[in-house]
Amino acid sequence: MSPCHLFVVLPSRKKAPPPPPQITLGRPVSFQGQFEHCCTLILPFLHSHEKRIMSAAELPLECLQLIIENIALSNDTPSLANLLRTSKRFCVATLPYLYANPFQPALFESRQSPALFGSRQRSSTGDDDLTMSAMKLVKLLLRFAEKDNVTDLMKIAYGDSLDAKGDGAEYENGVDQDKEESWVSKSSGIDYLQYLRHFHFLESNSMSSSHFIFFRNKYLQNNKALAGYLEHSGLATKYRGQELDLEFNPYRPQKELFQQYLSMDLRVQLTWALCHPVLEQVQSLVIPLSDILRYHGVIHRLKNLVDVTFKLDAKLQYQTYIQRHLEEDYPKIYDARLAKRTDALEWMIQFVRDHTRLFPHQLLSAQCPDNYTWSSSPQTCPEPYQIRMHEYLPPLARPQVLDRKNWSQFLAKFDSTDLSQVEVIQAPCDDPDRWFGPLWSRQSNFLNRCRRLKVLEMVSSGSTCFRWASLEAEEQRKRSLQLDHPYSQELSTLMASTSISSESSSHSLLASPLPLVRELVPLEHLRLWFHRAPLGKEELEDILSGFSETLVSISLQRYGHSTLPTSTFQGFGGLITLGQITTMSALKRMVVKLQSEQPIFGSNFLSSCPLLDYLEIENRVVRYSCGEIQRLGTKSQFEDVQVGSESLLKTIKLQGWPALTFHPASLKNTPHLETLSLGVMCIGSQCYIPPVEDLVESEYTTLQDEEADTKRTPEGIPQSLRTRNYRSKRPYWTWDWYLPSLQKLQLTGEFAWRFQFMMLASCPNLESLVINMATIGDSDMVIDPEEDQRQQSQSLHVPMYSHRRSIQIQDFFPPRNDSRCSNHHRQEQYMVATKLKVFLLYGRWSFSDDSLLFMLQWVMPNLTELSESQCLGYTTKGWLRATNRLPSLQTALSTRIVREDKLREFGLEKYRPDPRLEPVLRIKEEEVDGVLKPTLVFATEAPQAPRIIYSFNSGTRYVKRTLPSS
């Protein structure tokens, strides 16, 4: 609806609504909690038989301001801009909200060019529009700044950047007076600076968007007059002198160096020019530390300042190796810059101290975030300075969120801060000693004071971090048991019948009164890092028992999670059993990534989490022995596993001990499972598998002769071990679970060695299959069998424990005891994975050319990606024949070593990529709910004919030779 057609239906005069809140024009006021009352005035409705329709022009000013504020709170800047053109009355009411924070991010969000990867990556047209709007806004506001504060640099940068054509020589002695007066005379009669309350240049902790929109845009970079002014005024020489010789980069353009220092000067000068006339009404401000003295001199005018941010704009801190060389080779320069940085930080503390003395309880927030504008030298504020600064500020006023912005202030007023309203804690975790050191030194816990906490992201303070939650939950369970006791019900009935009111009488009936327990903390999302100590069994039990009714997602991982593997032969970590917990009625997502700790599955883990749909648990163990699994006490849980009802699990990713102690019977009731990954950590593409004899001995124990008739010999046991009879010791993997939704299956280590292709019959929607049993020490390269046998024996390294599996045609038929088909149909029906697109087979798999042809052509006919490594038995000719039968195949990778002349004989030639056929990333716009949303797609400039790209000889790519047309 157009603003000019806005109408309001008011209720009858007999029952007038309560008066709207008082508002002072020109000062934004918060109306939280009164939005419903506002809606009763805005939305058309029939309150009674009598109604009166009035136009928006007749709406009371207070109601109109209330409407406009709610539009401003929703960051609907285009609607505010439209209101300016509706009428003078609307314009006067809208200006205080639109120009209170003229540099807010929502003002520069273009609907025609939405961001793809943040504010820096947009379409070129969208960037030009945003930059043009920003430059015009700055130029407009500068017209109302004090004349003495508008420097020549700003006049040239923002006054002439859009149409400058000179070389800057005419500005050597300053800007011409006539030109300056003509520029100022173009302003309208409205002083937009009088509405300024908040001054932020789209600040962020990274290389902020304001850095490129306001200070390093293409208009400033292409302004020849500005470049000439820098040379003639001596600023270019000044910028060159500030750069150290140690930072000299011959490949870095000099123009880029100037732009960094120029943006710093423009920010300093522009902030002062726009804020100086209205310092008395500024409520939030970003002060460059290089200019802190000038703001300290007018601190008496900042009487309404509530929030201040100090920006470390000057480059006074360097990377470690540069700082070390600077300290050794240029001690005077090092001491001077260190003293300058220290003085700036001290003046920052002095500013906060003096302001709080002049205007007590006015300044509520002050921060000095890290600055990454200098990409090679990030500027950081030491934590002691931040704590000293926040000591002069009052405690946070009942905050709802604790994050990086106010974390330091919270630490400074740790004991006196009211945390009863905190719902979200997203503590900075990039440097635990820096951000959590004060908490650890006090050995105090604050989480039990956050009674409304729902989201928690922090570093654990130790094994007792959540002990309070477990104790509270235990007290509540005891209270529930006492209330449910029949004696308690009889007591309630007796008190109601006899009207017992005296306290003494009640105590005589109930000797031990029930303790009063406050409401439990409703924590829903937990993300915890461990830095000082690894995750312990007690801490995990405290978390799961303390928040068993509310916890929806949990993520536990070691801080700085190492990519290096660990071996349990070097010593065990803490043993953590998953399953010995109470029912987690709301848990949907669980991620546990540990280092040396040993998480293993208990018998009732999955049954205790009925809503769990994502499970990812891993530890970084590589080598293990089958006897260790027995010593972990998993024998009893193997026997007592509780399958439970139908599970909602969609993703299972287990690595290390969680996978080794996972019971396969748990997969019987997972019809929604889409991703399954089981294995141990791999080094490169190779992993550890215990010797075959150990695997067999750990699963089966010898039977007596009289029991041998009732037990069958398991499959997969070497012939040398088939002379004995066995019974199960570890669970037997049947590979016949019905998983209709499974799309991705990845098995490594001993799980790949146990895999049976009969599982394909129970996974009709499988799209990706990765089977990796490549063992540590095996060579990835295999010589073609047709080559010289002597050369093959010299080149092929055979490890101590060789794990080999053979693939035969009968492996792709249903087993004999499969009830889904009769013996007659079994000879004719084979398994077909129609949706399988990706098949990766690594390790010592042995199969003939005929088995390979049958597997690819009939069982996996729709493959698009095929890869093998270390496989044996087949020939290169058989590989090419089988892959040519796949119409959709795009890549066929092999680690075979084949002579070049042999490949040419088979009709292959080296692949030479065609730029027209190579897929490139392009932006495609699609309409979703009436809005054009860009998506990234791979596209080619020319139509591409289906060609299979082969890979032999350590990654060299080949294609079929194109025959010339007759």
C-alpha positions, 0 to 999 in steps of 0.5 A: 500500500502506498503511503499516501493511501494509508488510512486508520480505523479508530474505535468508537469514541465511547471507549477511547484507547489509552493515551500514547506515550510522550515523545520528544521530537528529534530524540528516538525513544524506545516503545518496547512493550507497546507495539500491540497498542500501536497495532490497534491504532494502525490495523483496520478492524471493527470494534463496534457498530460506530467507527470513524475512518481518518486519514494518516494526515490526521493521525496524532504525532505521537502515534505517527512517531510510534509507527515510524519507530517500528519501521526503523527497528525493522531496518526498512530504510527504503520505506523510511525514505518513501515517507520523506516524499509523502508530505512535510508532516511525514518528512518532519516526523521521519527525519529524526529516525532516518538520520539518527544513525546515517551510517547504519548497515541497513542503509547500504543494503541494496535489494537489487544486488544482494550480498553473496558472501558478505558485504565485499562480494556483490555484483559490480553494478550493486557496488557502484550504487552503494558507493555512490550513495555513500559518497553523496551522503558524506558530501551532504552531511559535510555541507553542515559541518563547521567550516574550520573542521572541513579540511582540504583533503575532505573537500577534494576527496568527497567534494570532487571525487565524482567529477574531478578531472585535474591533476591536483596542482591547483590544490597546492595552496588549498581549495579555491574560495569561490569553488568552496562557496559554490559547493556549500551553497548547494545545500538545502535548508534542512540541517541533517546533522542536528538529528545525528545521535549514533556515529558508526562507519559500519564497524566490524572486526574484520576488514569492514565494509566501510573501509571499502565503501567510504575510504577505499572505493573506486572513486577515490582510487581513480581521483587524479586530483586527489592523487596530485594533492597527496604529492603536492601537499607532502602527504605522500612523503609522510605515508612513505616514511611511516612504512618500515623497510622490513615491510617493503614488498616490491610486488605491492603497488605504491597506490595501494599503500597510499590508500591504506594511510589515506583511509586512516586520515579520512576516517579521523578527519571525517569523524571529527568534522561531522561530530564536533557540531553536535557533540552534546547530543551524540549517544554512541561514537567511534573514536580513533585512538590516533585522535584521542587527545582532541576528543578528551579536550571536549569531553565536557560536551559529551554529556549524552554519550552512552556507548563509545568504541575506541578504534586502533587505527594507527599501525603500531603493532606488528607481526612477531618476526617483524617486531623482533627484527625491529626491536633488534635492528631499529630500537629507537623506532621500536621504542617510539612506536611502543611508547606511542601505542602505550600513551594512546591506550592510557589516554583511552583509560583516562577518557573513560575515567574523566567522563564517568567522573563528570557524568556519573552513570551516563557512560554504560559501554566502552570497548576497544575491539581488535582491528584487522584493517592492516591485514599483515599487522592486526592491532589488538588491545591487551586485556589488562587495559580493557579490564582497567577501562571497564572498572570505571563503568557501571555493571552491565544493566541486566544484559540478555546477551554476553558476547565479544562486545561486552565480555571484558566489561562483564569480567571487570564487574563479574560479581556485581553484574545481574545475570538473571536475564541472560539468555545467550552467552557467546564468549570469545574463544579464540584465546582462552587464556586471554578471555577466561584467565580472570575467571579461572584465577577466581575459581568461581562459576557464574553460570548458575546465576544465568537462570534464563540461559538458552544458548551457551558457547564458551571454554570449560573452566574445569570438571566442576563447571556444571556440577551445580546443574546436576545437583539442582536436577537431582534435588528436583528429582528427589522433590518429585519423588516425595510429591508423588509418594502416597504419604504426600497425597494422604497429607494433602487430603488430610490438610484439606479436610481438617483445614490445618492452617497453623505451621506447627500442625503441618510440621507435626504431620510432615517431620521433614518439609520438602525443600524449595527448589528453584526452576532449572536453567532451560539450556537448549544449545551448548557448544563447549571447548576444553583447554585446561583439562580434557573432557571427563566422565563426571563433567559429561554426566553433569551436562547430560543430567543437568539439562536432560529435559531441555538440551537440543544440541550439544557440541564438545571438542578440544580447543585447537583440535589437533589434526595429529593422530594419537595412539592408545599404546602411548597411554589411555585418556579418560574413559567416557561411556555414552549410555549411562545417562538419563533420558535426553528427551529433547536432544536432536544433535550431538557432536563430540570431537576429542583427542586422547579421551575414549568415548565408547557407547553404552547399551542404552545410548540411542534408546535414551535419545528418542529425538536424536537425528545427528550424531558425530563422535570421534577421537583421534586414535590410529593404532589399537588392539582387539584386546583393548576393546575387550578391556574397555568392558564392552562385552556386557554392553554387546550382550545387553544392547537395547535396540529400542523403537524406531530411531529418527537418526539421519546422520551417524559419523563415528571415528575411533573408539565410538565406532569400535564400540558401536553395536551394529544391531542399532541400525535395525531401527534407523529407517531415516538414516541418510549418512553413515560413516564408520572407521578410524583416523586415516593418515593420508588415505591409509588407516590401521587394521589389526592382523586378521588373526587378531580380528578373528580371535577377538570376535569368536572363541573356540567351541567344544566339539559337541557345540560345533554342530549348532554353530556355523563357521563365519565368513571372512576367516582365512582358510588356516583358521577354518579348522576350528569351530567358533562362537561369537564374542563381539557382535556379528556384522550381518550387513542386511539392515534395511536402510531405505533412506541411506544416501552416503556410506563411508567405511574405513579400517576394519569396517571396510574389511568386513563389508559385504556387497549384499548391503546394496540390496537394502539401500535402494537410495544409496548415492555414494559408496566409499570403501577404504581398507588401505592399510598403513605401509601399503604402496598406492601404486600397482604395476599392471599385471601384464608387465614384467613380474620381476619388475612388479615384485620389486616395485610392490611393497607388501606390509607385515599384515596384508588384508585382502578381499576378493570380489566375485560375481556371486557377491552381488546376488542375494545370500542363500538364506535371504527370505526375500527371494526363493532359490530359483529367483536367486540365480536370476536376480542380482542387486542393482544400485540404480542411484549410485553415482560415486564409488571409491574402492581403496585397498587390496581388493582383488577381482577379475576383469569379468567381475569388474565388468559385471559390477560396473555394467549391471550392478552400478550402471549409473556411476558418474565418478569411479576411483580405485587404489591398490586393487589387484587382479584386473588388467588395464584393458579390462578396466577400460572395457568396463568403464566404457559400458557406463554412459554417465561416467565422467571420471575414472581414477586409478593408481595403476602404473601403465606404460605410455605406449600401452595407453596409446595402444588402447586409444588414450591420449593425455588430456589437454583442458579446453578453457571453453569446456572447463566448468566455471563458477557463475551467478544464476538468479532464481525467483523464490517467493517473488524475490530474485535470489542469486545462486552459484552454479558451474557452467561451460561456455560451449556444449561439452560432449560426454568424455571420460577422464581417466587417471593413471601413473600418479594422477596423469589424466587421459582421454579417449583419442578423438578419431577424425571424421570420414 
